């Protein structure tokens, strides 16, 4: 992937300490299909303006620390950004943990949770922070991005690639339950005028 996306600008100063954050991958489709909810950030936003992302954001100080705070932030963010009320923290299923590369200016230590769409719920956006919301099969979202119809950032792309391997929301949830979550921290490798993002295990990560 060439050049970091919006909100992934490189840092030329001291390394930033990542802020705790939580993201929710809202699912629908049950045993028959898999679709995920993506929301479009306001193009005027300084951070990831115009990008299509899973609902999420940083933990507030009032929410405390640790797992309880992360789940509280996840529930709050999906309500604020997508108008969806997750019944309780126990309905969030941990899926992954990503830490923004040390080379990037704005950094988060983000837990990604899965959550089935509550019965009768439909996404609504406030038109300020988020301006649109759509359901996508993961592979269709990736195809739309390649066609220039969606702006996706690196973590969203990588999660969609993972999710595209599952035939249904039910299968994905079954896979995620009890999963051992290990943090993933990509690196940004700069060579001349080109910056590329690499994951642990890929060529150049340890070099």
C-alpha positions, 0 to 999 in steps of 0.5 A: 500500500503506497502512501498513508491515507488521511489521518495516517500522516507521518510523524517527524518528531517524538513518537506519539503515545497511542490512545486507547480506542474501540471500533465496532464491526456491526454484522448482519446476515445471520447464517445466510450471509455476511454484511458489515456496516461502513460509515463515511466520515465527514469529508471536512474532518481533519482526521480521516475525512471522507474515509469509509470506516467501521464506527469507533473512536477513542476512549473518554477519560470518564469511561475509565481504563481497561476492558470495561472502558473499551467496551463502554467507548465501543457502545457509545461510538456506534450509537453516536456515529451509526444510531445503533444501540448495542444492548450491553457490553457482553454483546461485543465479541473481541476480534482484533487489536491494532496499534497505529505504526510508531511512524504515524503522527496520530496513533491509537491502540484499538480493539475491534469488536464484532456485534450482530445488528440488534433486531429492528435496528437500522443505522442513522447518521447525524450528518456532522461527524458521519455523513453516510452509512451503507451495508457491504459484503466485505468483498464488495467493499474492497471491489468498490474501493479498487474501482474508486467508489470508496476511500478505505484506509489500511486497517479497514482494508485489512479487516475487510480482507479477513472478513471476506473469508467467512460465508456468514455472520454466524460463521464469523462470530463462531470463529471469533468467540474465545479467540486469542487476541494478539496486538498487530502493529504495522510499520511504515517503511519510507524509501525516497518519496514512497512510503509503504505499510507492512505487517509483521511477517512481511518483507521489510518489517524487521529490516 
